[in-house]
């Protein structure tokens, strides 16, 4: 609950991966990355690799503190 996963055509998937600089030549061979933001008008926060709950909380707390 609360998670949103991207699905779509191959072309749309490749375009989204390229937009976030995670495309590695094949739609199934992308780098693990977590992207989050507080609202559509705020910048993306990028966590490369497999984010842990602690990673997410740290980034969220930092963004909230900076507001």
Phi, psi and omega per residue, in radians:
X1 nan 2.405 3.098
X2 1.583 -0.164 3.133
X3 -1.637 2.557 3.042
X4 -2.161 2.244 3.129
X5 -2.001 2.481 -3.119
X6 -1.470 2.310 2.993
X7 -2.359 2.805 3.111
X8 2.847 -2.913 3.139
X9 -1.224 2.876 3.080
X10 -1.016 -0.801 -3.126
X11 -1.076 -0.735 3.129
X12 -1.174 -0.680 3.119
X13 -1.113 -0.796 3.124
X14 -1.125 -0.724 3.126
X15 -1.080 -0.737 3.128
X16 -1.162 -0.735 3.115
X17 -1.112 -0.685 3.111
X18 -1.191 -0.680 -3.133
X19 -1.061 -0.583 -3.132
X20 -1.769 0.191 3.082
X21 0.971 0.811 3.056
X22 -2.132 0.006 -3.124
X23 -1.241 2.318 -3.109
X24 -2.229 0.532 3.044
X25 1.725 -0.200 -3.135
X26 -2.673 2.397 -3.068
X27 -1.059 -0.396 -3.141
X28 -1.663 -0.013 -3.091
X29 -2.028 0.956 -3.138
X30 -1.736 2.753 3.129
X31 -1.343 2.462 3.090
X32 -1.209 2.255 -3.131
X33 -2.642 2.500 3.026
X34 -2.002 2.281 3.120
X35 -2.106 2.287 3.090
X36 -2.490 2.746 3.054
X37 -2.743 2.732 -3.070
X38 -1.309 -0.587 3.132
X39 -2.815 2.888 -3.086
X40 -1.012 -0.416 -3.129
X41 -1.602 0.057 -3.141
X42 -1.796 2.725 3.136
X43 -1.249 2.720 3.068
X44 -1.277 2.538 2.971
X45 -1.883 2.240 -3.054
X46 -1.968 2.248 3.042
X47 -2.108 1.910 3.136
X48 -1.377 2.554 -3.108
X49 1.540 -2.958 3.137
X50 -1.530 1.931 -3.094
X51 -1.308 2.376 3.046
X52 -1.594 2.961 3.066
X53 -1.046 -0.681 3.102
X54 -1.107 -0.706 3.081
X55 -1.027 -0.822 -3.122
X56 -1.113 -0.779 3.121
X57 -1.106 -0.716 3.120
X58 -1.051 -0.864 -3.135
X59 -1.119 -0.749 3.132
X60 -1.091 -0.821 3.127
X61 -1.055 -0.692 3.136
X62 -1.130 -0.722 3.135
X63 -1.176 -0.766 -3.136
X64 -1.124 -0.705 -3.137
X65 -1.138 -0.536 -3.115
X66 -1.385 -0.168 -3.096
X67 -1.270 nan nan
